Amino acid sequence: MAELKTEQIRNISLIGHGGSGKTILSEGILYTTGVTNRFGSIEEGNTVSDFNKDEIEKQISINLSLMNTMWKNSKGEKIKINIIDTPGFMDFVGEVKAALKVTDISVLLVDAFKGIEVGTESSFKFTKENGNGVIIAINKLDTENANFDDVVKQVRDLFGPEVAIAQFPVNQGMGFHIIVDVIKMKQLNFNPNKKGEFVEEEIPAELKEKADIYRQNLIEAIASEDEVLMEKFFDGALTEEDIRNGLKRGLLERKLFPVFCTAVHNNIGVRTLLDFICDYGPSPADVKPVKAKSKNSNNYLEIKPDLNAEPVLFVFKTMSERNVGEFSYFRVYSGKVTAGMDLINANTDKIERLSTVYSLNGKERKEIEEAICGDLAAVVKLKDTHTNNTICAKSNPVLIDPIIFPEPNMTLAIYPKRKGDEDKMATSLHSFHEEDPTFLVNYDADISQTLIHGQGEIHLNTIINRMKSKYNLDVDVVEPKIPYRETIKSVAKDVEYKHKKQTGGRGQYGHVVITLEPLPRGQGFEFVDEIVGGVIPNRFIPAVEKGIVETMANGVLIGSKVVDVRVRLTFGSYHTVDSDELSFKLAATMAFKKGFKEANPVLLEPIYEVDIKFPEEFMGAVSGDVSSRRGRILGMESEGRLQVIKCHLPLSEMSGYSSRLRSLTQGRGTYSRKFSHYEEVPKEIESKIISEYEKRKAEENK
């Protein structure tokens, strides 16, 4: 590997909806190129990329997996292909975003029967954000209901005129094994023995006209990228070299999305994909240099893939392995790295030593002498380096912009089943966040619960199961308490309370008169001291405010925080001997509770802004469900083949929504949410909430 150059590297990500064939494509690539001597199976749990216990049990990809192999291009040059297999379920979308950050080409797999699915569209959208070149593989062409033409139409309608057919199937359906390649203008007859071998044949006469049309369309798409090429195209003077250069440039600049044919379970079409990637796929030397912010000047610099420059690495994934420690997956953007090198983490300003550099194929790791710019590799046991960190030379620290991970869509409250496991639980949750930044955890003091946040039910269940298998930690999970708020709608004027207690000796005396007023939503709390004439000495005023603030924190109606209230302290009295801070604090507490109940109190509930995406045929079911959850639809719009409902939903009505949406849309709907504001709870629901709270408190006090 020492003679490898940056120009000989291809970094590809395998993306698409769950079940479209990404993991099996990676198996086909590794088997075809000789990395493995058997074709792995998801059902048998022996694929290279899905090696975690829960991935094998669930038969789905959960984590991104890094692999690599070697193949030769048409010139006979060795090409190193780094492959990242990504999950297809939207619960693990963070893994897809991480993979796209560090790869230059994406192979987007589309099911030849199901066509465009939610994950297909989302994956393509993410490639646009990152500027990845896209190769479209219409997969499962060997299934009974495969429909290449229909799927291509769907793809073109959604992704635009840049979609151009590079291959089309001859005998799609059961027994599929023949493809016409319009770049080579040859028919490829594959041996369906899973070895991926094929014989090039002349295109039969009955298919020649169809192939010529597709060839013409492809050349036109290539020529449309450039005025000079377009002129040559109209003059009929485009050379084969022009076409080759145009293909490479079109893929690099996202002006061409070539369509290929595959049936990866039988290893059909994999070799031609590899050939195309090696011949036309951009190397790290071809893509635009990544930009990074200099910590010395605060300006953005271009980090060019220069082997002789100072090293710059970006960590895109962290994985914890028992008995080994944390693996940090990285891409080298500049220079090269070797074992024993001391660099600085530009995010933490801490020195890190790269003990051993590894090349990975799933869970199999191999020590390598060096990783050059453009390459993907891993290192173990860094002291304080995490996903999204930049490691570089001490002389010129820079920060590469981080991966933007999505906000959580689901929240659960978590408790350890065994007393004394609190610290163990905290450690495990922190470790899982390091591995997966889309998984968040916090302690909410308002509701006194530890909350875990994720992308959906499958995501959080995976975390909980891993706590058991990895840390032998049993936990209970429940729906979180709703962080209601309490407030008032009218004024309670001159509310008086006199705290007076005499038990022999020195007594207690505190007398306050307050007025409560509602504040505009979001204003919080305001305390106004209007005492004149010293009827309450200045030294007791802070105690009055403290009593009110503490009462607001614990609530009056259901124990929830009180917000948006102004309290005016207008009058009172004191006793020269019996008055003290505690007496005035107690008097203020009781006066506030009394006045709060007189000021038309109401409960407020958190409202979330929710975007729901789904195929159009489920519009009635989804919109009806939103209405049944007291949702308010703000608008509807189309996004490609999908419909998007934008709505406001109360948090209290979103329990189990992830599962419900999947059920309503046959697994094809997704949603995102973010907090919007607080609104009044409807009276009939408010009464029920208060009644349940009072009943629970009565039982606790028995």
C-alpha positions as CSV (number, residue, x, y, z in Angstrom):
1,M,0.0,0.0,0.0
2,A,3.0,2.3,0.4
3,E,3.0,3.1,-3.3
4,L,-0.6,4.2,-3.3
5,K,-1.4,7.7,-4.5
6,T,-4.4,9.9,-3.7
7,E,-5.5,9.7,-7.3
8,Q,-5.8,5.9,-6.9
9,I,-8.5,6.2,-4.1
10,R,-12.2,6.1,-4.5
11,N,-14.5,6.7,-1.4
12,I,-18.0,5.4,-1.9
13,S,-21.1,5.2,0.3
14,L,-23.9,2.7,-0.3
15,I,-27.2,4.5,0.5
16,G,-30.9,3.9,0.0
17,H,-34.1,2.8,1.7
18,G,-34.0,-0.2,4.1
19,G,-34.1,-3.5,2.3
20,S,-32.9,-2.1,-1.1
21,G,-29.7,-4.3,-1.0
22,K,-26.9,-2.1,0.3
23,T,-25.3,-4.7,2.6
24,I,-25.5,-7.4,-0.1
25,L,-23.9,-5.1,-2.6
26,S,-21.0,-4.6,-0.2
27,E,-20.8,-8.5,0.0
28,G,-20.8,-8.7,-3.8
29,I,-18.0,-6.1,-4.0
30,L,-15.8,-7.9,-1.4
31,Y,-16.4,-11.3,-2.9
32,T,-15.8,-10.2,-6.5
33,T,-12.6,-8.4,-5.6
34,G,-11.3,-11.4,-3.6
35,V,-11.4,-9.9,-0.1
36,T,-13.7,-12.7,1.0
37,N,-14.0,-16.3,-0.3
38,R,-17.7,-16.6,0.4
39,F,-20.8,-14.6,-0.3
40,G,-22.3,-13.5,3.0
41,S,-26.0,-13.7,3.8
42,I,-28.1,-11.4,6.0
43,E,-30.3,-14.4,6.9
44,E,-27.3,-16.4,8.1
45,G,-25.8,-13.4,9.9
46,N,-22.4,-13.6,8.3
47,T,-22.0,-10.4,6.3
48,V,-18.9,-8.4,6.7
49,S,-20.6,-5.1,7.4
50,D,-23.5,-6.1,9.8
51,F,-21.3,-7.7,12.5
52,N,-22.9,-6.3,15.7
53,K,-25.1,-8.8,17.6
54,D,-28.2,-6.7,17.3
55,E,-27.7,-6.2,13.6
56,I,-27.5,-9.9,13.1
57,E,-30.6,-10.5,15.3
58,K,-32.7,-7.8,13.7
59,Q,-31.3,-8.5,10.2
60,I,-30.9,-4.7,9.5
61,S,-27.9,-2.4,9.4
62,I,-27.7,-0.1,12.5
63,N,-24.2,1.3,12.3
64,L,-22.2,2.5,9.3
65,S,-19.5,0.0,8.4
66,L,-16.2,0.8,6.8
67,M,-14.6,-1.7,4.3
68,N,-12.0,-1.5,1.6
69,T,-10.8,-3.4,-1.4
70,M,-8.6,-3.2,-4.6
71,W,-9.7,-3.3,-8.2
72,K,-8.1,-2.3,-11.5
73,N,-9.3,0.4,-13.9
74,S,-9.3,0.0,-17.7
75,K,-5.7,1.3,-17.8
76,G,-4.6,-1.6,-15.5
77,E,-3.9,0.8,-12.5
78,K,-4.7,-0.4,-9.0
79,I,-7.5,1.5,-7.4
80,K,-8.3,1.3,-3.7
81,I,-12.0,1.5,-3.0
82,N,-13.2,2.5,0.5
83,I,-16.8,1.5,1.0
84,I,-19.2,2.7,3.7
85,D,-22.3,0.6,4.0
86,T,-25.1,2.7,5.7
87,P,-28.4,1.8,7.4
88,G,-31.6,2.3,5.4
89,F,-34.0,2.9,8.3
90,M,-34.6,6.6,9.1
91,D,-34.0,5.9,12.8
92,F,-30.3,5.7,12.0
93,V,-30.1,8.6,9.6
94,G,-27.1,10.1,11.5
95,E,-25.0,7.2,10.2
96,V,-25.9,8.1,6.6
97,K,-25.0,11.8,7.2
98,A,-21.6,10.8,8.7
99,A,-20.8,8.5,5.7
100,L,-21.7,11.2,3.1
101,K,-19.5,13.7,4.9
102,V,-16.4,11.7,4.0
103,T,-17.2,10.0,0.7
104,D,-17.2,11.5,-2.7
105,I,-19.5,9.0,-4.6
106,S,-22.8,7.5,-3.5
107,V,-24.3,4.4,-5.0
108,L,-28.1,4.9,-4.4
109,L,-29.9,1.6,-4.6
110,V,-33.5,1.6,-5.7
111,D,-35.8,-1.4,-5.5
112,A,-36.9,-2.4,-9.0
113,F,-40.4,-3.2,-7.7
114,K,-41.0,-0.8,-4.9
115,G,-39.4,2.2,-6.7
116,I,-38.9,5.4,-4.8
117,E,-39.3,5.1,-1.1
118,V,-38.9,7.5,1.8
119,G,-35.3,6.5,2.4
120,T,-34.5,6.8,-1.3
121,E,-35.6,10.5,-1.4
122,S,-34.0,11.3,2.0
123,S,-30.7,9.8,1.0
124,F,-30.6,11.7,-2.3
125,K,-31.4,14.9,-0.5
126,F,-28.5,14.4,1.8
127,T,-26.1,13.8,-1.1
128,K,-27.2,17.2,-2.4
129,E,-26.3,18.8,0.9
130,N,-22.8,17.3,0.8
131,G,-22.2,17.5,-3.0
132,N,-21.6,13.8,-3.5
133,G,-21.7,12.3,-7.0
134,V,-24.5,9.8,-7.4
135,I,-24.7,6.5,-9.2
136,I,-28.2,5.0,-9.3
137,A,-28.4,1.2,-9.2
138,I,-31.9,-0.2,-10.0
139,N,-31.6,-3.4,-7.9
140,K,-33.6,-6.6,-7.5
141,L,-34.2,-6.8,-11.3
142,D,-34.5,-10.6,-10.8
143,T,-37.7,-10.3,-8.8
144,E,-41.0,-11.2,-10.3
145,N,-42.6,-7.8,-10.4
146,A,-39.5,-5.8,-11.4
147,N,-40.3,-2.8,-13.6
148,F,-37.2,-1.0,-14.8
149,D,-38.9,1.6,-17.0
150,D,-41.5,2.6,-14.3
151,V,-38.8,3.0,-11.7
152,V,-36.5,5.0,-14.0
153,K,-39.5,7.3,-14.7
154,Q,-40.0,7.8,-10.9
155,V,-36.3,8.5,-10.4
156,R,-36.2,11.0,-13.3
157,D,-39.4,12.7,-12.1
158,L,-37.9,13.1,-8.7
159,F,-34.2,13.7,-9.3
160,G,-34.4,15.6,-12.6
161,P,-33.2,15.4,-16.2
162,E,-29.6,14.6,-15.0
163,V,-30.8,11.0,-14.7
164,A,-29.4,9.1,-17.7
165,I,-29.6,5.4,-18.5
166,A,-26.1,3.8,-18.7
167,Q,-27.6,0.2,-18.7
168,F,-30.9,-1.4,-19.3
169,P,-32.1,-5.0,-18.5
170,V,-32.9,-7.4,-21.3
171,N,-34.8,-10.1,-19.3
172,Q,-35.9,-8.5,-16.0
173,G,-37.8,-10.7,-13.7
174,M,-37.1,-14.2,-12.5
175,G,-33.9,-15.5,-14.2
176,F,-32.6,-12.0,-15.0
177,H,-29.0,-12.1,-16.1
178,I,-28.6,-10.0,-19.3
179,I,-27.9,-6.3,-19.5
180,V,-27.2,-3.9,-22.3
181,D,-24.4,-1.4,-21.5
182,V,-24.9,1.8,-23.6
183,I,-21.5,3.2,-22.6
184,K,-19.7,0.2,-24.0
185,M,-22.5,-0.5,-26.5
186,K,-22.3,-4.2,-25.6
187,Q,-24.7,-6.8,-24.3
188,L,-23.4,-8.3,-21.0
189,N,-24.4,-11.9,-20.4
190,F,-23.9,-12.7,-16.7
191,N,-23.3,-16.1,-15.2
192,P,-25.8,-16.4,-12.4
193,N,-23.4,-18.4,-10.2
194,K,-22.7,-15.4,-7.8
195,K,-19.2,-15.0,-9.2
196,G,-20.2,-11.9,-11.1
197,E,-18.6,-13.0,-14.3
198,F,-20.0,-11.9,-17.7
199,V,-19.4,-12.3,-21.4
200,E,-19.5,-9.3,-23.7
201,E,-21.7,-9.8,-26.7
202,E,-22.9,-7.7,-29.6
203,I,-26.2,-6.1,-29.0
204,P,-29.0,-8.1,-30.8
205,A,-30.6,-6.4,-33.7
206,E,-34.0,-6.2,-32.0
207,L,-32.4,-4.2,-29.2
208,K,-30.1,-2.0,-31.3
209,E,-32.5,0.8,-31.9
210,K,-33.4,1.0,-28.2
211,A,-29.7,1.0,-27.2
212,D,-29.0,3.7,-29.8
213,I,-31.7,6.0,-28.3
214,Y,-30.4,5.5,-24.8
215,R,-26.8,6.1,-26.0
216,Q,-27.9,9.3,-27.7
217,N,-29.7,10.5,-24.6
218,L,-26.6,9.7,-22.5
219,I,-24.3,11.6,-24.8
220,E,-26.7,14.5,-25.0
221,A,-26.8,14.6,-21.1
222,I,-23.0,14.6,-21.1
223,A,-22.8,17.4,-23.8
224,S,-25.3,19.6,-22.0
225,E,-22.7,20.1,-19.2
226,D,-20.5,22.3,-21.4
227,E,-21.1,24.7,-24.3
228,V,-18.0,23.4,-26.2
229,L,-19.2,19.8,-25.9
230,M,-22.8,20.8,-26.9
231,E,-21.4,22.5,-30.0
232,K,-19.4,19.4,-30.9
233,F,-22.5,17.2,-30.2
234,F,-24.6,19.1,-32.7
235,D,-21.8,19.0,-35.2
236,G,-21.5,15.2,-34.7
237,A,-17.9,15.6,-33.7
238,L,-17.9,14.3,-30.1
239,T,-15.0,11.8,-29.6
240,E,-14.9,8.8,-27.3
241,E,-12.4,10.8,-25.2
242,D,-14.9,13.7,-25.0
243,I,-17.5,11.2,-23.8
244,R,-15.2,9.7,-21.2
245,N,-14.2,13.1,-19.9
246,G,-17.8,14.2,-19.9
247,L,-18.9,11.2,-17.9
248,K,-16.3,11.8,-15.2
249,R,-17.0,15.5,-15.0
250,G,-20.8,15.0,-15.0
251,L,-20.5,12.6,-12.1
252,L,-18.2,14.9,-10.2
253,E,-20.3,18.0,-10.6
254,R,-23.7,16.3,-10.1
255,K,-24.7,17.1,-13.7
256,L,-25.2,13.4,-14.5
257,F,-26.8,10.6,-12.4
258,P,-26.1,7.4,-14.4
259,V,-28.5,4.5,-14.0
260,F,-27.1,0.9,-13.7
261,C,-28.8,-2.5,-13.5
262,T,-28.1,-4.9,-10.6
263,A,-29.4,-8.0,-8.9
264,V,-26.9,-8.1,-6.1
265,H,-28.1,-11.3,-4.5
266,N,-26.8,-13.1,-7.5
267,N,-23.8,-10.7,-8.0
268,I,-25.2,-9.5,-11.3
269,G,-24.0,-6.0,-12.3
270,V,-21.5,-5.6,-9.5
271,R,-18.4,-5.9,-11.7
272,T,-19.6,-3.2,-14.1
273,L,-20.3,-0.9,-11.2
274,L,-16.8,-1.4,-10.0
275,D,-15.4,-0.8,-13.4
276,F,-17.4,2.5,-13.7
277,I,-16.3,3.7,-10.3
278,C,-12.7,3.0,-11.0
279,D,-12.8,4.6,-14.5
280,Y,-15.1,7.6,-13.9
281,G,-15.5,8.1,-10.2
282,P,-13.7,11.1,-8.8
283,S,-10.7,10.5,-6.6
284,P,-10.1,12.8,-3.5
285,A,-7.7,14.7,-5.7
286,D,-10.5,15.6,-8.1
287,V,-13.1,16.9,-5.7
288,K,-13.1,20.5,-4.3
289,P,-10.8,20.9,-1.3
290,V,-12.6,20.9,2.0
291,K,-12.7,24.2,3.9
292,A,-11.6,24.5,7.5
293,K,-11.5,27.4,9.9
294,S,-8.0,28.4,11.1
295,K,-7.8,28.7,14.9
296,N,-4.9,31.2,14.5
297,S,-6.6,33.6,12.1
298,N,-10.3,32.6,12.3
299,N,-10.4,32.6,8.5
300,Y,-11.5,29.7,6.4
301,L,-8.7,27.9,4.5
302,E,-8.8,25.3,1.7
303,I,-7.3,22.0,2.8
304,K,-5.9,20.5,-0.3
305,P,-5.1,16.8,-0.7
306,D,-1.3,17.5,-0.7
307,L,0.7,14.5,0.5
308,N,3.6,16.8,1.6
309,A,1.4,19.2,3.6
310,E,0.8,19.0,7.4
311,P,-1.7,16.3,8.3
312,V,-5.4,17.1,8.8
313,L,-7.8,14.4,9.8
314,F,-11.6,14.5,10.5
315,V,-13.2,12.0,12.8
316,F,-16.6,10.9,11.4
317,K,-17.5,8.0,13.6
318,T,-16.7,6.6,17.0
319,M,-17.2,2.9,17.9
320,S,-16.6,1.3,21.3
321,E,-15.3,-2.2,21.3
322,R,-15.1,-4.4,24.4
323,N,-11.5,-5.1,25.6
324,V,-10.1,-2.7,23.0
325,G,-11.6,0.7,23.6
326,E,-12.9,3.4,21.3
327,F,-12.2,3.3,17.6
328,S,-12.1,6.6,15.9
329,Y,-12.9,6.4,12.1
330,F,-11.3,9.3,10.2
331,R,-10.6,10.7,6.7
332,V,-7.2,12.2,6.0
333,Y,-7.8,15.4,4.1
334,S,-4.1,16.6,3.9
335,G,-0.7,15.0,4.4
336,K,-0.3,11.5,5.8
337,V,-0.4,9.9,9.2
338,T,1.7,7.1,10.6
339,A,1.7,5.2,13.9
340,G,3.3,7.0,16.8
341,M,2.6,10.5,15.4
342,D,1.7,13.2,17.9
343,L,-1.1,15.6,16.7
344,I,-3.4,18.1,18.3
345,N,-7.2,17.8,18.6
346,A,-8.2,21.3,17.4
347,N,-11.6,21.1,19.2
348,T,-10.1,20.3,22.6
349,D,-6.5,21.7,22.2
350,K,-5.3,18.4,23.6
351,I,-2.4,16.4,22.2
352,E,-3.3,12.9,20.8
353,R,-0.8,10.2,19.9
354,L,-1.9,7.9,17.1
355,S,-0.7,4.6,18.5
356,T,-1.7,2.2,15.7
357,V,-3.4,3.0,12.4
358,Y,-5.8,0.4,11.1
359,S,-7.5,-0.5,7.8
360,L,-11.0,-1.9,8.4
361,N,-13.2,-4.5,6.8
362,G,-16.2,-4.6,9.1
363,K,-14.9,-5.9,12.4
364,E,-11.7,-7.2,10.9
365,R,-8.8,-4.7,11.3
366,K,-5.3,-4.7,9.9
367,E,-2.4,-2.5,10.9
368,I,-1.1,-0.3,8.2
369,E,2.1,1.7,8.0
370,E,0.4,4.9,6.9
371,A,-2.8,6.5,5.7
372,I,-2.4,9.2,3.0
373,C,-4.6,12.2,2.1
374,G,-7.9,11.0,0.8
375,D,-7.8,7.7,2.6
376,L,-10.2,6.4,5.3
377,A,-8.8,4.6,8.3
378,A,-9.2,4.1,12.0
379,V,-7.2,4.6,15.2
380,V,-7.8,3.2,18.7
381,K,-7.5,4.6,22.2
382,L,-7.4,8.4,21.6
383,K,-7.7,10.1,25.0
384,D,-10.3,12.8,24.3
385,T,-11.3,12.7,20.7
386,H,-14.9,12.2,19.5
387,T,-17.1,12.3,16.3
388,N,-16.8,15.7,14.5
389,N,-13.3,16.5,15.9
390,T,-10.5,17.6,13.7
391,I,-7.0,16.3,14.4
392,C,-4.1,18.2,12.9
393,A,-0.5,19.5,13.2
394,K,0.2,21.6,16.3
395,S,1.7,24.3,14.2
396,N,-1.5,25.1,12.3
397,P,-4.7,24.0,14.1
398,V,-7.8,24.0,11.9
399,L,-11.5,23.0,12.4
400,I,-13.4,21.2,9.6
401,D,-17.1,22.1,9.8
402,P,-19.0,19.4,11.8
403,I,-21.6,16.9,10.5
404,I,-25.0,18.4,11.1
405,F,-27.0,15.7,12.8
406,P,-30.8,15.7,12.9
407,E,-32.8,16.7,16.0
408,P,-34.5,13.9,18.0
409,N,-38.0,12.8,17.2
410,M,-38.8,10.7,20.2
411,T,-38.2,10.9,24.0
412,L,-38.5,8.4,26.8
413,A,-37.8,8.6,30.5
414,I,-35.3,6.0,31.9
415,Y,-34.6,4.5,35.3
416,P,-32.2,1.8,36.4
417,K,-34.1,-1.3,37.8
418,R,-31.5,-1.9,40.5
419,K,-30.6,0.7,43.1
420,G,-27.0,1.8,42.9
421,D,-26.9,1.5,39.1
422,E,-27.3,5.2,38.5
423,D,-23.6,5.8,37.8
424,K,-23.4,2.8,35.6
425,M,-26.4,4.0,33.6
426,A,-24.9,7.4,33.2
427,T,-21.6,5.9,32.0
428,S,-23.4,3.7,29.4
429,L,-25.6,6.6,28.2
430,H,-22.6,8.8,27.7
431,S,-20.8,6.1,25.8
432,F,-23.8,5.6,23.5
433,H,-23.9,9.3,22.7
434,E,-20.2,9.3,21.8
435,E,-20.9,6.4,19.3
436,D,-24.1,8.0,18.0
437,P,-24.5,11.8,18.3
438,T,-28.2,11.6,17.3
439,F,-28.8,9.9,20.6
440,L,-29.1,12.5,23.4
441,V,-29.5,12.3,27.1
442,N,-30.3,14.9,29.8
443,Y,-31.8,15.2,33.2
444,D,-34.9,17.4,33.3
445,A,-35.2,19.1,36.6
446,D,-38.7,20.3,35.8
447,I,-40.1,16.8,35.7
448,S,-37.3,15.1,37.8
449,Q,-36.6,12.5,35.1
450,T,-33.6,11.3,33.0
451,L,-34.6,11.6,29.4
452,I,-33.2,9.8,26.4
453,H,-33.9,11.3,22.9
454,G,-33.6,9.5,19.6
455,Q,-34.8,9.3,16.0
456,G,-37.6,6.8,16.7
457,E,-38.8,3.7,18.5
458,I,-36.3,1.3,16.8
459,H,-33.4,3.7,17.6
460,L,-34.2,4.0,21.3
461,N,-35.0,0.3,21.7
462,T,-31.6,-0.5,20.1
463,I,-29.9,1.6,22.7
464,I,-31.8,0.0,25.6
465,N,-31.0,-3.5,24.3
466,R,-27.3,-2.6,24.0
467,M,-27.3,-1.4,27.6
468,K,-28.4,-4.9,28.6
469,S,-26.0,-6.8,26.4
470,K,-23.0,-4.6,26.7
471,Y,-23.3,-3.4,30.3
472,N,-25.6,-6.0,31.9
473,L,-27.8,-3.1,32.9
474,D,-31.5,-3.5,33.3
475,V,-33.6,-0.3,32.9
476,D,-37.3,0.7,32.9
477,V,-38.5,3.1,30.3
478,V,-41.7,5.1,30.5
479,E,-43.3,8.0,28.7
480,P,-41.9,11.2,30.1
481,K,-44.0,13.4,32.2
482,I,-45.3,16.3,30.2
483,P,-43.6,19.6,31.3
484,Y,-46.8,21.5,31.7
485,R,-46.7,25.1,32.9
486,E,-49.1,27.0,35.1
487,T,-50.1,30.7,34.6
488,I,-52.9,33.1,35.2
489,K,-55.2,35.0,32.9
490,S,-56.5,37.8,35.1
491,V,-55.5,40.1,38.0
492,A,-55.8,39.2,41.6
493,K,-55.6,42.5,43.4
494,D,-54.6,43.1,47.1
495,V,-54.2,39.5,48.1
496,E,-53.4,39.5,51.8
497,Y,-51.9,36.9,54.0
498,K,-50.7,37.2,57.6
499,H,-48.5,34.5,59.0
500,K,-48.7,34.7,62.8
501,K,-47.6,32.0,65.2
502,Q,-47.1,32.1,69.0
503,T,-45.9,29.1,70.9
504,G,-44.2,30.6,73.9
505,G,-41.1,32.7,73.7
506,R,-40.4,34.4,70.4
507,G,-43.1,33.9,67.8
508,Q,-43.4,34.3,64.1
509,Y,-45.0,37.2,62.3
510,G,-45.0,38.2,58.6
511,H,-47.8,40.1,56.8
512,V,-47.9,40.8,53.1
513,V,-50.3,42.2,50.5
514,I,-49.6,41.4,46.9
515,T,-51.1,41.8,43.5
516,L,-50.7,39.2,40.8
517,E,-50.9,40.1,37.1
518,P,-50.5,38.0,33.9
519,L,-47.5,38.8,31.7
520,P,-47.2,38.2,27.9
521,R,-46.3,34.6,27.0
522,G,-42.6,34.0,27.4
523,Q,-41.9,36.9,29.8
524,G,-41.2,34.6,32.8
525,F,-41.5,36.4,36.2
526,E,-41.2,39.9,37.4
527,F,-41.2,41.0,41.0
528,V,-42.0,44.7,41.8
529,D,-41.3,46.1,45.2
530,E,-43.8,48.9,45.9
531,I,-43.4,49.2,49.6
532,V,-43.4,52.7,50.9
533,G,-42.9,54.1,54.4
534,G,-41.1,51.0,55.6
535,V,-44.2,49.0,56.5
536,I,-42.0,46.0,55.6
537,P,-38.3,46.6,56.4
538,N,-36.0,46.3,53.4
539,R,-34.1,43.3,54.9
540,F,-37.3,41.2,54.6
541,I,-38.1,42.0,51.0
542,P,-35.7,39.4,49.5
543,A,-37.4,36.7,51.6
544,V,-40.8,37.7,50.2
545,E,-39.4,37.3,46.6
546,K,-37.7,34.0,47.5
547,G,-40.9,32.6,48.9
548,I,-42.8,33.5,45.7
549,V,-40.0,32.1,43.4
550,E,-39.9,28.8,45.2
551,T,-43.6,28.5,45.1
552,M,-43.6,29.2,41.4
553,A,-41.0,26.4,40.8
554,N,-43.2,23.8,42.5
555,G,-46.5,25.0,41.1
556,V,-50.0,25.5,42.6
557,L,-52.4,23.4,40.5
558,I,-50.4,20.3,39.5
559,G,-46.9,20.9,40.7
560,S,-45.7,22.4,37.5
561,K,-43.6,25.5,37.1
562,V,-45.5,28.8,37.1
563,V,-44.6,31.2,34.3
564,D,-45.5,34.7,33.0
565,V,-46.6,36.3,36.2
566,R,-45.8,39.7,37.7
567,V,-46.1,40.1,41.4
568,R,-46.4,43.5,43.1
569,L,-45.6,43.7,46.8
570,T,-47.8,46.6,47.8
571,F,-48.3,46.5,51.6
572,G,-47.7,44.6,54.8
573,S,-46.7,44.9,58.4
574,Y,-44.1,43.5,60.7
575,H,-43.4,42.9,64.4
576,T,-40.2,44.3,65.9
577,V,-39.5,41.1,67.8
578,D,-41.4,38.2,66.1
579,S,-40.7,39.1,62.4
580,D,-37.9,37.3,60.6
581,E,-37.1,36.2,57.0
582,L,-38.8,32.8,57.4
583,S,-42.0,34.4,58.5
584,F,-42.1,36.7,55.5
585,K,-41.1,33.9,53.2
586,L,-44.0,31.7,54.5
587,A,-46.5,34.7,54.3
588,A,-45.4,35.3,50.6
589,T,-45.8,31.6,49.8
590,M,-49.4,31.4,51.1
591,A,-50.4,34.8,49.6
592,F,-49.1,33.7,46.2
593,K,-51.0,30.4,46.3
594,K,-54.2,32.2,47.4
595,G,-53.9,34.9,44.8
596,F,-53.0,32.4,42.0
597,K,-56.2,30.5,42.5
598,E,-58.2,33.8,42.4
599,A,-56.5,35.0,39.1
600,N,-58.2,32.6,36.7
601,P,-55.3,30.0,36.6
602,V,-54.8,27.8,33.6
603,L,-52.4,25.0,32.5
604,L,-50.2,25.4,29.5
605,E,-48.9,22.5,27.4
606,P,-45.9,22.3,25.1
607,I,-46.7,22.5,21.4
608,Y,-44.4,21.0,18.8
609,E,-44.0,22.0,15.1
610,V,-44.1,18.7,13.2
611,D,-43.3,18.0,9.5
612,I,-44.8,14.7,8.3
613,K,-43.6,13.2,5.0
614,F,-45.5,10.3,3.3
615,P,-46.7,9.1,0.0
616,E,-49.9,10.8,-1.3
617,E,-52.1,7.8,-1.0
618,F,-52.0,8.0,2.8
619,M,-53.1,11.6,3.0
620,G,-56.5,10.9,4.5
621,A,-55.2,8.5,7.1
622,V,-52.3,10.8,8.2
623,S,-54.3,14.1,8.3
624,G,-57.2,12.3,10.1
625,D,-54.7,11.0,12.7
626,V,-53.3,14.5,13.2
627,S,-56.8,15.9,13.8
628,S,-57.5,13.1,16.3
629,R,-54.5,14.2,18.3
630,R,-55.7,17.8,18.6
631,G,-53.3,18.8,15.9
632,R,-53.6,21.9,13.9
633,I,-52.6,21.6,10.2
634,L,-50.6,24.7,9.1
635,G,-50.2,23.8,5.5
636,M,-49.5,21.0,3.0
637,E,-47.0,20.9,0.2
638,S,-45.5,18.4,-2.3
639,E,-41.8,17.3,-2.1
640,G,-41.2,15.2,-5.1
641,R,-43.5,12.2,-4.9
642,L,-44.1,12.8,-1.2
643,Q,-46.6,14.9,0.6
644,V,-45.6,17.1,3.5
645,I,-48.0,18.1,6.3
646,K,-46.8,20.9,8.5
647,C,-48.7,21.0,11.7
648,H,-48.7,21.9,15.4
649,L,-49.2,18.9,17.8
650,P,-49.4,18.9,21.6
651,L,-46.5,16.9,23.1
652,S,-49.0,15.0,25.3
653,E,-50.6,13.6,22.1
654,M,-47.4,12.4,20.5
655,S,-46.9,9.3,22.6
656,G,-46.2,6.3,20.2
657,Y,-46.5,8.5,17.2
658,S,-43.4,7.0,15.5
659,S,-45.0,3.5,15.5
660,R,-48.4,4.9,14.6
661,L,-47.1,6.8,11.5
662,R,-45.3,3.6,10.3
663,S,-48.5,1.7,10.7
664,L,-50.6,4.3,8.8
665,T,-48.1,4.5,5.9
666,Q,-46.9,0.9,5.6
667,G,-43.6,2.0,7.0
668,R,-43.1,4.8,4.4
669,G,-43.8,7.8,6.5
670,T,-41.3,9.9,8.5
671,Y,-41.5,13.0,10.6
672,S,-39.4,15.6,12.3
673,R,-40.3,17.8,15.2
674,K,-39.1,20.8,17.2
675,F,-40.5,22.7,20.1
676,S,-42.6,25.7,19.1
677,H,-44.5,27.3,22.0
678,Y,-46.9,26.8,24.9
679,E,-50.7,26.9,24.6
680,E,-53.6,26.7,27.0
681,V,-54.8,23.2,27.7
682,P,-58.5,22.8,26.8
683,K,-60.7,23.0,29.9
684,E,-62.1,19.4,29.8
685,I,-58.5,18.0,29.6
686,E,-57.2,20.5,32.2
687,S,-59.8,19.3,34.7
688,K,-58.8,15.7,34.1
689,I,-55.1,16.5,34.6
690,I,-55.8,18.3,37.8
691,S,-58.1,15.6,39.1
692,E,-55.5,12.9,38.4
693,Y,-52.8,14.9,40.1
694,E,-54.9,15.5,43.3
695,K,-55.8,11.9,43.4
696,R,-52.2,10.8,43.2
697,K,-51.1,13.3,45.9
698,A,-53.9,12.0,48.2
699,E,-52.7,8.5,47.8
700,E,-49.1,9.5,48.4
701,N,-50.1,11.3,51.7
702,K,-52.0,8.3,53.1
